[in-house]
Amino acid sequence: TIGDAYMVVSGLPVRNGKLHGREIARMSLALLEAVKTFKIRHRPDEQLKLRIGIHS
């Protein structure tokens, strides 16, 4: 974690050729879909907010 952020990498420790961009993009889309139904126990009326940035 970096403050309230998470950094994710693909292709480490084992290289995965040119697939890292696609893997990160798919993971990002899956996370965005998952937060739609995520319930915050102590704030059930609020929606979890998620921002994603990708650098390659």
KAMOKA-V706173 format. One record per pair of residues at least 12 apart in sequence whose ideal C-beta (glycine too) atoms are under 8 Angstrom apart, sorted by the first residue. I is the first residue (numbers start at 0). J is the second residue. Records with the same first field share a line. If there is no record, write none. Layout:
# KAMOKA-V706173
I=J / J
This chain:
# KAMOKA-V706173
7=23 / 26
9=22 / 23 / 26
10=22
19=55
20=53 / 55
23=53 / 55
24=53
27=51 / 53
30=49 / 51
31=49 / 51
34=46 / 47 / 48 / 49
